[in-house]
Amino acid sequence: MRSHNPFSANTIFVGDGLSDKYAADVADVVFAKTKLADYCYENSIPHNRYRNLGQVAESLEKALESCALQIPDYRIAWSEAI
């Protein structure tokens, strides 16, 4: 994950398996389910447990809305980025 983020921008990671544990270790925000959620819990990695991607999208949308006044005008809306 670090190699794909050369400017150290904040990162959000969504995963569900043990193969995702390396990304979960370094991400700023982690959404995890099943085995990854268990791994995060056991290793005290802060995470947001989810059941489906709709919950992740809803959480991200609410987070962006709550800080909408702090986002400069040149940034695009989350829905435009998808």
Beta strands, then each sheet from edge to edge (+ up, - down):
strand 1: 12-15
strand 2: 29-32
strand 3: 48-49
sheet 1: 1+ 2+ 3+
end
